[in-house]
Amino acid sequence: MADDVLKSFVVSLGWKVDREGERRVSEAIGSVTKQAALLATALGAAALAATAAVAKIAAQFDNLYFVSQRTGATVQNIKGLAYAFGQVGGSGAGAVSAIESFSRSMRTNPGIRQFVRDLGVATEAGGKTRDSVDVLTDAIDAIQKKHPYYVGAQMAALLGIDEQTFNTLSSYRKEIKEFRAEYERTARTVGLNNDAAAASSNKFMTALRGLQASAQAVAEKILTDLSPVLTKFLEDIRSWIEKNPETITKAIEAIIAAAIALVTAFTDIVKALTPVAQGFQSMAEHLTGKEGLQAAMEAFAVFLVGSWLVRILGAFGKVKLGWIALLAGIGMDVYKNSTAEGRADTIREGEEAINREQGASRGGFVGGLRDAWRRRPTWLGGSPEKTSLNAETGIARRARRAAEADKTNYNFTGDNAAALKQAAKELGTSPEDLATVISYETGGRFSPSIYGGKGGRYMGLIQFGPSERAQFGANDKQTFKEQLPAVVRYLKTRGFKPGMGLLDLYSTINAGTPGRYNASDGNGTVRSHVENMRRTHGARARRFLESGAQPELTAPPPKAPAFPRMNMSPGGFDVNALTGAPPMGANTNNLSTNNVKLEHKTEIRVDGTGDPASVANRVERAQTRVADLSLRNAQTAIR
């Protein structure tokens, strides 16, 4: 609008309008206008902030004004005592409350005034009542000088002073006097008269409350005048509802119809998916004889485990010589009435056909079976020197060697495991949690002399720093058992308490105290380290705790069973007759069916932890072991 006025003015003078000059002038005017608007907004905000601050300060002084009127103390002394209380660990509100209580006792009980005089404290000076703050502090000084603390506390209670306030006044007598004097000097320096400020603030707040009352009265008047109009409006709405029931009914019916349409559409989706669900359930019932999703999942797991067997049997079906050549190739004499040359040709052709299907060279697939047959146990006709069932099995041998390596290289011994369990008991934590953090800190070695960390400055089971080694008595010459007490002393000193879990345990080691789960060492937070160690060192910690209590790994020679007569005619090889009974209820007769029924009961018990995350982790590990066992049994059933 400003540029329009300016343009009209110059045109009226007969000047020609320069468009470029007009643009520059307009931009300049717009910029000035914008800056003026911003300045006005800022000034308005500052005015509002100043008004709010003034109102807040005035309200505080207004309150002190009335406290001063009730107690007979000056606002200056009240604020001075409140400041002193705040400087010695109390609060300003506590100081004001003590002054109020003391003055109330003096007002309501004449005997209290005489009791104060008997203490040697004057309650009047120059014919006027002394300031209550001065009388209070002098009375406490007199009690504290003449009586022991427990007597003084009871006397202070007669004056309306609680034990905590009496303790503050008597313990910090000198400091309170100094801080009161300091406040008075500050007030004089800045020219603040607290009593005058309180009186002025009272007048301001009185006027402000009067304004608020006037505004409230106006609002009530407006509401009163509007009440008939609002009442008429509400009556009109009710009248319309009464006169238009059909319209309202139609609207409600439309809403219901929309809801029904939504439900119907959802029902159609469910119906469309029902055959899929039923088909999946039927597959489960057909495969396992059980109902439900769990059965289907078990069947699927068994299928995955047994798929290799299906491929092998499929290869056998494509070999024209089939089982006859296979059994002959591995050494079973099924050609008793044939010539040696004929048997050799048939065996060679069968081996080549089977190996071609299995992608193996001659002697590869069938050769492996032949070696297994030659090493068969004595109760199957094998030679004692060739059988491996009378000797230590491969799995047992590997387990024994791993246990020996752990014992030699990584301190996996029964004595060390027992010492760690005792340390965990002393700390009130889980042995598995303590073993997990030690495994994590030592890289799985459980070594008391291993060095690591930045610059290789940290050492031992929980990577003691140089100062911690000196403080708690840890060194690289100690054995595992000798260094564990230093670990216990460190954790206790740093605040680890019984019942704490893995998070607090590692927080104490890594961050110095429990509870600092988000503290970072540059490689991750305490929480992320704990998640990592649970995943990568939990199993190793359990192996350590189980060391020294390993069961016998070498299987004794099996007792020869009652061996039934075998039907070795082509197509008549009966595995059930060989083993006596199919494992876990699986029927493997002639390898013609793959039905498997799995049943097991799972019980998981967790003792000795107060950490929900640790409980969940243990349940997960236990369930994983159950799943591994089920899978292993399924493999046994397929074989």
C-alpha positions as CSV (number, residue, x, y, z in Angstrom):
1,M,0.0,0.0,0.0
2,A,2.9,2.4,0.7
3,D,4.2,2.0,-2.8
4,D,0.8,2.8,-4.3
5,V,0.6,6.1,-2.2
6,L,4.1,7.1,-3.3
7,K,3.3,6.4,-7.0
8,S,0.1,8.4,-6.8
9,F,2.0,11.3,-5.3
10,V,4.8,11.5,-7.9
11,V,2.3,11.1,-10.7
12,S,0.3,14.1,-9.3
13,L,3.4,16.1,-9.5
14,G,3.8,15.4,-13.2
15,W,6.8,13.2,-12.8
16,K,7.3,10.2,-14.9
17,V,7.5,6.8,-13.2
18,D,10.9,5.1,-13.6
19,R,10.0,1.4,-13.3
20,E,13.4,0.3,-12.2
21,G,13.6,3.1,-9.7
22,E,10.1,2.2,-8.6
23,R,11.1,-1.4,-8.0
24,R,14.2,-0.4,-5.9
25,V,12.1,2.1,-3.8
26,S,9.4,-0.6,-3.3
27,E,11.9,-3.2,-2.2
28,A,13.5,-0.7,0.2
29,I,10.1,0.2,1.6
30,G,9.2,-3.5,1.9
31,S,12.5,-4.3,3.6
32,V,12.0,-1.5,6.1
33,T,8.4,-2.5,6.7
34,K,9.5,-6.1,7.3
35,Q,12.3,-5.1,9.7
36,A,9.8,-2.8,11.6
37,A,7.4,-5.7,11.9
38,L,10.1,-8.0,13.2
39,L,11.2,-5.3,15.7
40,A,7.6,-4.8,16.8
41,T,7.3,-8.6,17.3
42,A,10.5,-8.8,19.3
43,L,9.5,-5.8,21.5
44,G,6.1,-7.4,22.1
45,A,7.8,-10.7,23.1
46,A,10.2,-8.9,25.4
47,A,7.4,-7.0,26.9
48,L,5.5,-10.2,27.6
49,A,8.6,-11.8,29.1
50,A,9.3,-8.8,31.2
51,T,5.7,-8.7,32.4
52,A,5.7,-12.4,33.3
53,A,9.0,-12.0,35.2
54,V,7.7,-9.0,37.1
55,A,4.5,-10.8,38.0
56,K,6.5,-13.8,39.2
57,I,8.9,-11.7,41.4
58,A,6.0,-9.6,42.6
59,A,4.1,-12.8,43.6
60,Q,7.1,-14.0,45.6
61,F,7.5,-10.7,47.4
62,D,3.8,-10.6,48.0
63,N,3.9,-13.9,49.7
64,L,6.9,-12.8,51.9
65,Y,5.0,-9.6,52.7
66,F,2.2,-11.7,54.4
67,V,4.7,-14.0,56.1
68,S,6.4,-10.9,57.5
69,Q,3.0,-9.7,58.8
70,R,2.2,-13.0,60.5
71,T,5.6,-13.7,62.0
72,G,6.8,-10.2,63.0
73,A,10.1,-10.7,61.1
74,T,11.4,-8.4,58.4
75,V,11.4,-9.5,54.8
76,Q,15.2,-8.8,54.8
77,N,15.8,-11.3,57.7
78,I,13.4,-13.9,56.2
79,K,15.3,-13.8,52.8
80,G,18.7,-13.8,54.6
81,L,17.9,-16.9,56.6
82,A,16.4,-18.6,53.5
83,Y,19.6,-17.8,51.6
84,A,21.8,-19.2,54.4
85,F,19.8,-22.4,54.7
86,G,20.2,-23.0,51.0
87,Q,24.0,-22.6,51.3
88,V,24.3,-25.2,54.0
89,G,22.2,-28.0,52.4
90,G,18.7,-26.9,53.5
91,S,16.1,-25.0,51.6
92,G,14.5,-21.6,51.6
93,A,11.1,-23.1,52.0
94,G,12.4,-25.0,55.1
95,A,13.7,-21.8,56.6
96,V,10.3,-19.9,56.1
97,S,8.5,-22.9,57.5
98,A,10.7,-22.8,60.7
99,I,10.0,-19.1,61.1
100,E,6.3,-19.7,60.7
101,S,6.2,-22.5,63.3
102,F,8.3,-20.6,65.9
103,S,6.1,-17.5,65.6
104,R,2.9,-19.6,65.8
105,S,4.2,-21.2,69.1
106,M,5.0,-17.7,70.5
107,R,1.6,-16.4,69.6
108,T,-0.5,-19.2,70.8
109,N,1.4,-20.3,74.0
110,P,2.4,-17.6,76.5
111,G,4.5,-20.1,78.3
112,I,6.8,-20.4,75.3
113,R,7.6,-16.7,75.5
114,Q,8.6,-17.2,79.1
115,F,10.6,-20.3,78.3
116,V,12.6,-18.3,75.8
117,R,13.3,-15.6,78.4
118,D,14.4,-18.3,80.8
119,L,17.0,-19.3,78.2
120,G,18.5,-15.8,78.5
121,V,17.1,-14.6,75.2
122,A,15.4,-11.2,75.1
123,T,12.1,-11.1,73.3
124,E,11.8,-7.3,73.3
125,A,14.2,-4.4,72.7
126,G,13.5,-0.7,73.4
127,G,9.9,-1.5,74.3
128,K,9.2,-3.3,70.9
129,T,9.0,-6.9,70.1
130,R,12.3,-8.2,68.5
131,D,12.4,-9.7,65.1
132,S,11.3,-13.3,65.2
133,V,14.3,-14.5,63.1
134,D,16.7,-13.0,65.6
135,V,14.8,-14.4,68.6
136,L,14.8,-17.9,66.9
137,T,18.5,-18.0,66.2
138,D,19.4,-16.7,69.6
139,A,17.2,-19.3,71.3
140,I,18.8,-22.1,69.3
141,D,22.3,-20.8,70.2
142,A,21.3,-20.8,73.9
143,I,19.9,-24.3,73.8
144,Q,22.9,-25.7,71.9
145,K,25.4,-24.1,74.4
146,K,23.7,-25.3,77.6
147,H,22.3,-28.8,76.7
148,P,23.4,-32.0,74.9
149,Y,21.9,-32.5,71.5
150,Y,19.1,-35.0,72.4
151,V,17.8,-32.6,75.1
152,G,18.2,-29.6,72.8
153,A,16.2,-31.4,70.1
154,Q,13.3,-31.9,72.6
155,M,13.4,-28.2,73.7
156,A,13.4,-27.1,70.0
157,A,10.3,-29.2,69.5
158,L,8.6,-27.1,72.2
159,L,9.4,-24.1,70.1
160,G,7.9,-25.7,67.0
161,I,11.2,-26.6,65.4
162,D,11.6,-30.1,64.0
163,E,14.8,-32.1,64.6
164,Q,16.2,-31.6,61.0
165,T,15.9,-27.8,61.2
166,F,17.4,-27.9,64.8
167,N,20.3,-30.0,63.4
168,T,20.9,-27.4,60.6
169,L,20.7,-24.4,62.9
170,S,23.0,-26.0,65.6
171,S,25.5,-27.6,63.3
172,Y,26.0,-24.6,61.1
173,R,25.6,-21.7,63.5
174,K,28.8,-20.0,62.3
175,E,28.1,-20.5,58.6
176,I,24.5,-19.3,58.9
177,K,25.5,-16.1,60.5
178,E,28.2,-15.5,57.8
179,F,25.8,-16.2,54.9
180,R,23.1,-13.9,56.4
181,A,25.6,-11.1,56.6
182,E,26.7,-11.8,53.1
183,Y,23.2,-11.5,51.8
184,E,22.6,-8.2,53.7
185,R,25.8,-6.8,52.1
186,T,24.7,-7.8,48.6
187,A,21.3,-6.2,49.1
188,R,22.9,-3.0,50.3
189,T,25.3,-3.0,47.4
190,V,22.6,-3.2,44.7
191,G,20.3,-0.8,46.7
192,L,17.6,-3.4,47.3
193,N,15.3,-2.7,50.2
194,N,13.4,-6.0,50.6
195,D,10.8,-4.7,53.0
196,A,9.9,-1.8,50.6
197,A,9.9,-4.2,47.7
198,A,7.5,-6.5,49.5
199,A,5.2,-3.6,50.3
200,S,5.3,-2.4,46.7
201,S,4.8,-6.0,45.4
202,N,1.8,-6.4,47.6
203,K,0.2,-3.3,46.1
204,F,1.0,-4.5,42.6
205,M,-0.4,-8.0,43.3
206,T,-3.5,-6.5,44.9
207,A,-4.1,-4.4,41.8
208,L,-3.5,-7.5,39.6
209,R,-5.9,-9.6,41.6
210,G,-8.4,-6.9,41.3
211,L,-8.0,-6.8,37.6
212,Q,-8.4,-10.6,37.4
213,A,-11.5,-10.4,39.5
214,S,-12.9,-7.7,37.2
215,A,-12.1,-9.9,34.1
216,Q,-13.8,-12.9,35.7
217,A,-16.8,-10.8,36.5
218,V,-17.1,-9.7,32.9
219,A,-16.7,-13.3,31.7
220,E,-19.5,-14.4,34.1
221,K,-21.7,-11.5,32.8
222,I,-21.1,-12.5,29.2
223,L,-21.9,-16.2,30.0
224,T,-25.0,-15.1,31.9
225,D,-26.2,-13.0,28.9
226,L,-25.5,-15.8,26.5
227,S,-27.2,-18.5,28.6
228,P,-30.7,-17.9,27.1
229,V,-29.3,-18.0,23.6
230,L,-27.4,-21.2,24.2
231,T,-30.4,-22.7,25.9
232,K,-32.5,-21.9,22.8
233,F,-29.9,-23.4,20.6
234,L,-29.9,-26.7,22.5
235,E,-33.6,-26.8,22.6
236,D,-33.7,-26.3,18.8
237,I,-31.3,-29.2,18.3
238,R,-33.5,-31.5,20.5
239,S,-36.6,-30.4,18.6
240,W,-34.9,-31.2,15.2
241,I,-34.0,-34.6,16.5
242,E,-37.6,-35.2,17.6
243,K,-39.0,-34.0,14.2
244,N,-36.5,-36.0,12.0
245,P,-36.3,-39.5,13.3
246,E,-36.4,-41.0,9.8
247,T,-33.5,-39.0,8.6
248,I,-31.4,-40.0,11.6
249,T,-32.4,-43.6,11.2
250,K,-31.3,-43.6,7.5
251,A,-28.0,-42.1,8.5
252,I,-27.4,-44.8,11.1
253,E,-28.5,-47.5,8.7
254,A,-26.0,-46.2,6.2
255,I,-23.2,-46.4,8.8
256,I,-24.2,-50.0,9.7
257,A,-24.3,-51.0,6.0
258,A,-20.8,-49.7,5.6
259,A,-19.6,-51.7,8.6
260,I,-21.4,-54.8,7.3
261,A,-19.7,-54.4,3.9
262,L,-16.3,-54.2,5.6
263,V,-16.9,-57.3,7.6
264,T,-18.3,-59.2,4.6
265,A,-15.2,-58.3,2.6
266,F,-13.0,-59.5,5.4
267,T,-15.0,-62.7,5.6
268,D,-14.5,-63.3,1.9
269,I,-10.8,-63.0,2.3
270,V,-10.9,-65.5,5.2
271,K,-12.9,-67.9,3.0
272,A,-10.5,-67.6,0.2
273,L,-7.6,-68.5,2.5
274,T,-9.4,-71.3,4.2
275,P,-8.6,-74.0,1.5
276,V,-4.9,-73.1,1.7
277,A,-4.9,-73.5,5.5
278,Q,-6.9,-76.7,5.3
279,G,-4.6,-78.1,2.6
280,F,-1.6,-77.4,4.7
281,Q,-3.2,-79.0,7.8
282,S,-4.2,-82.0,5.7
283,M,-0.6,-82.4,4.5
284,A,0.5,-82.3,8.2
285,E,-2.0,-85.0,9.2
286,H,-1.1,-87.2,6.2
287,L,2.7,-87.0,7.0
288,T,2.6,-87.3,10.8
289,G,-0.8,-88.4,11.9
290,K,-1.0,-85.3,14.1
291,E,-2.9,-82.0,13.8
292,G,-1.8,-78.4,13.7
293,L,1.0,-76.2,12.5
294,Q,3.6,-77.8,14.8
295,A,3.2,-81.1,13.1
296,A,3.6,-79.5,9.7
297,M,6.8,-77.8,10.8
298,E,8.2,-81.1,12.2
299,A,7.4,-82.8,8.9
300,F,9.1,-80.1,7.0
301,A,12.2,-80.3,9.2
302,V,12.3,-84.1,8.7
303,F,12.0,-83.6,5.0
304,L,15.0,-81.3,4.9
305,V,17.1,-83.7,7.0
306,G,16.0,-86.7,4.8
307,S,16.2,-85.1,1.4
308,W,19.7,-86.5,0.8
309,L,18.3,-90.1,1.3
310,V,15.6,-89.4,-1.3
311,R,18.2,-88.4,-3.9
312,I,20.2,-91.5,-3.2
313,L,17.3,-93.8,-3.5
314,G,16.2,-92.0,-6.7
315,A,19.6,-92.8,-8.1
316,F,19.2,-96.5,-7.2
317,G,15.9,-96.6,-9.0
318,K,17.7,-95.5,-12.2
319,V,20.3,-98.2,-12.0
320,K,19.2,-101.3,-13.8
321,L,21.1,-103.6,-11.5
322,G,19.7,-102.0,-8.4
323,W,20.3,-103.6,-5.0
324,I,21.8,-106.8,-6.3
325,A,24.9,-105.1,-7.8
326,L,25.2,-102.8,-4.8
327,L,25.2,-105.6,-2.2
328,A,27.5,-107.6,-4.2
329,G,29.8,-104.6,-4.7
330,I,30.2,-104.0,-1.0
331,G,31.0,-107.6,-0.4
332,M,27.8,-109.5,0.3
333,D,27.8,-112.9,-1.5
334,V,24.4,-112.9,-3.3
335,Y,25.6,-114.7,-6.4
336,K,26.3,-118.1,-4.8
337,N,25.2,-120.0,-8.0
338,S,26.9,-117.8,-10.6
339,T,30.4,-117.9,-12.2
340,A,33.2,-115.7,-10.9
341,E,33.4,-113.9,-14.3
342,G,29.7,-113.2,-14.4
343,R,29.8,-111.9,-10.9
344,A,32.7,-109.6,-11.6
345,D,31.1,-108.2,-14.7
346,T,27.8,-107.6,-12.9
347,I,29.5,-105.9,-10.0
348,R,31.6,-103.7,-12.3
349,E,28.6,-102.6,-14.3
350,G,26.6,-101.9,-11.2
351,E,29.3,-99.9,-9.5
352,E,29.8,-97.8,-12.7
353,A,26.1,-97.1,-13.0
354,I,25.7,-96.1,-9.3
355,N,28.8,-93.9,-9.3
356,R,27.7,-92.2,-12.5
357,E,24.4,-91.2,-10.8
358,Q,26.2,-90.0,-7.7
359,G,28.9,-88.0,-9.7
360,A,31.7,-90.1,-8.2
361,S,34.6,-91.9,-9.7
362,R,34.9,-95.7,-9.6
363,G,35.4,-96.8,-6.1
364,G,34.1,-93.5,-4.7
365,F,30.5,-94.0,-3.6
366,V,30.4,-97.8,-3.7
367,G,34.0,-98.0,-2.4
368,G,33.0,-96.0,0.7
369,L,30.1,-98.4,1.3
370,R,32.5,-101.4,0.8
371,D,34.9,-100.0,3.4
372,A,32.1,-99.5,5.8
373,W,30.9,-103.1,5.3
374,R,34.4,-104.5,5.8
375,R,34.6,-102.6,9.1
376,R,31.3,-104.0,10.2
377,P,31.1,-105.3,13.8
378,T,31.9,-108.9,14.7
379,W,28.2,-109.6,15.4
380,L,27.6,-108.9,11.7
381,G,30.4,-111.2,10.7
382,G,33.2,-108.6,10.6
383,S,36.8,-109.2,11.7
384,P,37.7,-108.0,15.2
385,E,40.8,-106.2,13.9
386,K,38.8,-104.3,11.3
387,T,35.8,-103.2,13.3
388,S,35.6,-99.6,14.7
389,L,32.7,-100.2,17.0
390,N,34.8,-101.9,19.6
391,A,37.2,-99.0,19.6
392,E,36.7,-95.3,20.4
393,T,34.3,-93.7,18.0
394,G,35.3,-90.7,15.8
395,I,33.0,-88.3,17.7
396,A,34.2,-89.5,21.0
397,R,37.8,-89.3,19.9
398,R,37.4,-85.7,18.7
399,A,35.5,-84.7,21.9
400,R,38.3,-86.2,24.0
401,R,41.0,-84.4,22.1
402,A,39.1,-81.1,22.3
403,A,38.8,-81.5,26.1
404,E,42.5,-82.2,26.4
405,A,43.3,-79.2,24.3
406,D,41.1,-77.0,26.4
407,K,42.6,-78.3,29.6
408,T,46.2,-77.8,28.3
409,N,45.8,-74.4,26.5
410,Y,42.8,-72.6,28.0
411,N,42.7,-73.5,31.7
412,F,39.6,-75.8,31.3
413,T,40.0,-77.8,34.5
414,G,37.6,-79.0,37.2
415,D,39.5,-77.0,39.8
416,N,39.3,-73.8,37.9
417,A,35.6,-74.3,37.1
418,A,35.0,-74.9,40.9
419,A,36.9,-71.8,41.8
420,L,34.9,-69.7,39.4
421,K,31.6,-71.0,40.8
422,Q,32.8,-70.2,44.3
423,A,33.7,-66.6,43.2
424,A,30.3,-66.2,41.5
425,K,28.6,-67.4,44.8
426,E,30.6,-64.9,46.8
427,L,29.5,-62.1,44.4
428,G,25.9,-63.3,44.3
429,T,25.8,-63.7,40.5
430,S,25.4,-66.5,38.0
431,P,28.6,-68.6,37.3
432,E,27.7,-68.7,33.6
433,D,27.5,-64.8,33.5
434,L,30.9,-64.5,35.2
435,A,32.5,-67.2,32.9
436,T,31.0,-65.4,29.9
437,V,32.6,-62.0,30.7
438,I,35.9,-63.7,31.5
439,S,35.8,-65.6,28.2
440,Y,34.9,-62.4,26.3
441,E,37.7,-60.3,28.0
442,T,40.4,-63.0,27.4
443,G,39.3,-64.0,23.8
444,G,38.0,-67.4,25.0
445,R,41.4,-68.4,26.6
446,F,40.5,-67.8,30.3
447,S,44.1,-66.7,30.7
448,P,45.2,-64.7,33.8
449,S,48.4,-63.4,32.0
450,I,46.9,-62.4,28.6
451,Y,47.5,-58.7,27.6
452,G,45.2,-56.7,25.4
453,G,43.4,-53.4,25.0
454,K,44.8,-50.1,23.7
455,G,48.6,-50.3,23.7
456,G,48.5,-53.8,25.2
457,R,48.3,-52.2,28.7
458,Y,45.4,-54.3,30.1
459,M,46.0,-57.7,31.6
460,G,44.3,-60.8,33.0
461,L,40.9,-62.3,33.4
462,I,38.9,-59.0,33.3
463,Q,41.7,-56.9,31.7
464,F,43.0,-55.0,34.7
465,G,44.5,-51.6,34.0
466,P,47.9,-50.7,35.5
467,S,46.4,-48.9,38.5
468,E,43.8,-51.6,39.1
469,R,46.5,-54.3,39.1
470,A,48.4,-52.4,41.8
471,Q,45.2,-51.7,43.8
472,F,43.6,-55.2,43.7
473,G,46.8,-57.3,43.6
474,A,46.6,-58.9,40.1
475,N,49.8,-59.9,38.1
476,D,50.7,-62.0,35.1
477,K,52.5,-64.6,37.3
478,Q,49.3,-65.8,39.0
479,T,47.3,-68.9,38.1
480,F,43.6,-68.7,37.2
481,K,42.6,-69.6,40.8
482,E,45.1,-67.1,42.3
483,Q,43.8,-64.2,40.2
484,L,40.1,-64.8,40.9
485,P,40.1,-63.1,44.3
486,A,41.4,-59.9,42.7
487,V,38.4,-60.1,40.3
488,V,36.0,-60.4,43.2
489,R,37.6,-57.5,45.1
490,Y,37.5,-55.3,42.1
491,L,33.8,-56.0,41.4
492,K,32.7,-55.5,45.0
493,T,34.7,-52.3,45.4
494,R,33.2,-50.8,42.2
495,G,29.6,-51.4,43.4
496,F,28.6,-54.8,42.0
497,K,25.8,-56.2,44.3
498,P,24.3,-59.7,44.7
499,G,21.4,-60.3,42.3
500,M,22.8,-58.1,39.5
501,G,22.9,-59.7,36.1
502,L,25.3,-59.8,33.1
503,L,24.6,-56.2,32.0
504,D,25.7,-54.8,35.4
505,L,28.6,-57.3,35.7
506,Y,30.1,-56.1,32.4
507,S,29.2,-52.4,33.1
508,T,31.3,-52.7,36.3
509,I,34.2,-54.2,34.3
510,N,34.1,-52.0,31.2
511,A,32.6,-48.7,32.5
512,G,33.7,-48.8,36.2
513,T,30.3,-49.0,37.9
514,P,27.0,-50.9,37.4
515,G,24.1,-49.3,35.5
516,R,26.1,-47.6,32.8
517,Y,24.6,-49.6,29.9
518,N,25.1,-47.0,27.2
519,A,28.7,-46.1,28.1
520,S,31.0,-46.6,25.2
521,D,34.7,-47.6,25.1
522,G,35.1,-46.6,21.4
523,N,34.3,-50.1,20.2
524,G,30.6,-50.2,21.3
525,T,28.4,-49.6,24.3
526,V,28.2,-51.9,27.3
527,R,24.8,-53.1,26.0
528,S,26.2,-54.0,22.5
529,H,29.2,-55.8,24.0
530,V,26.9,-57.9,26.2
531,E,24.7,-58.9,23.3
532,N,27.9,-59.9,21.4
533,M,29.4,-61.9,24.2
534,R,26.1,-63.8,24.8
535,R,26.1,-64.8,21.1
536,T,29.8,-65.6,20.7
537,H,31.0,-66.7,24.2
538,G,28.0,-68.2,26.0
539,A,28.6,-71.8,24.7
540,R,32.3,-71.6,25.5
541,A,31.5,-70.4,29.1
542,R,29.3,-73.4,29.6
543,R,32.1,-75.7,28.3
544,F,34.4,-74.2,30.8
545,L,32.0,-74.7,33.7
546,E,31.5,-78.3,32.6
547,S,35.2,-79.1,32.4
548,G,36.5,-81.7,34.8
549,A,33.1,-83.4,34.8
550,Q,33.2,-85.0,31.4
551,P,31.3,-88.3,31.0
552,E,33.0,-91.4,29.6
553,L,33.4,-90.8,25.9
554,T,34.6,-94.3,24.8
555,A,31.8,-96.6,24.2
556,P,32.1,-100.2,25.5
557,P,31.9,-103.1,23.1
558,P,28.3,-103.7,22.2
559,K,26.7,-106.9,23.4
560,A,25.9,-109.2,20.5
561,P,22.2,-109.3,19.9
562,A,20.0,-112.2,19.0
563,F,20.6,-111.9,15.2
564,P,17.7,-113.1,13.1
565,R,18.0,-114.8,9.8
566,M,18.4,-112.3,7.0
567,N,16.5,-112.5,3.7
568,M,19.2,-111.4,1.2
569,S,17.2,-112.2,-1.9
570,P,16.9,-109.4,-4.4
571,G,14.3,-106.9,-3.3
572,G,13.9,-108.6,0.1
573,F,16.5,-106.8,2.3
574,D,14.6,-106.1,5.5
575,V,16.3,-103.4,7.7
576,N,13.8,-104.0,10.5
577,A,14.9,-107.6,10.7
578,L,18.5,-106.4,11.1
579,T,17.9,-103.8,13.8
580,G,15.1,-105.5,15.7
581,A,12.9,-102.3,15.8
582,P,12.8,-99.1,13.8
583,P,14.2,-96.1,15.7
584,M,11.7,-93.8,17.2
585,G,8.8,-95.6,15.6
586,A,9.9,-95.2,12.0
587,N,9.0,-98.0,9.6
588,T,12.0,-98.6,7.3
589,N,11.0,-102.0,5.8
590,N,12.4,-102.2,2.3
591,L,12.9,-98.4,2.5
592,S,9.4,-98.1,1.0
593,T,8.0,-95.4,3.3
594,N,9.3,-92.3,5.1
595,N,6.7,-91.8,7.8
596,V,8.2,-90.4,11.0
597,K,6.5,-89.7,14.3
598,L,8.3,-87.3,16.8
599,E,7.2,-86.9,20.4
600,H,9.2,-85.2,23.2
601,K,8.5,-83.3,26.4
602,T,10.5,-80.1,27.0
603,E,11.3,-78.8,30.5
604,I,13.5,-75.8,30.9
605,R,14.5,-74.6,34.4
606,V,16.6,-71.5,35.1
607,D,18.1,-70.9,38.6
608,G,20.3,-68.2,40.0
609,T,19.6,-65.0,38.1
610,G,17.7,-61.7,38.7
611,D,18.2,-60.3,35.2
612,P,15.2,-60.8,32.8
613,A,17.5,-60.6,29.8
614,S,19.7,-63.3,31.2
615,V,16.7,-65.6,31.8
616,A,15.5,-65.1,28.3
617,N,19.0,-65.8,27.0
618,R,19.2,-69.1,28.9
619,V,15.7,-70.2,27.8
620,E,16.8,-69.5,24.2
621,R,20.0,-71.6,24.6
622,A,18.1,-74.4,26.2
623,Q,15.4,-74.4,23.5
624,T,18.2,-74.4,20.9
625,R,19.7,-77.6,22.5
626,V,16.2,-79.2,22.4
627,A,15.9,-78.3,18.7
628,D,19.3,-79.8,18.0
629,L,18.4,-83.0,19.8
630,S,15.1,-83.3,17.8
631,L,17.0,-82.8,14.5
632,R,19.5,-85.4,15.5
633,N,16.8,-87.9,16.4
634,A,15.1,-87.1,13.1
635,Q,18.3,-87.9,11.2
636,T,18.5,-91.2,13.2
637,A,15.0,-92.0,12.1
638,I,15.7,-91.4,8.5
639,R,18.8,-93.5,8.5
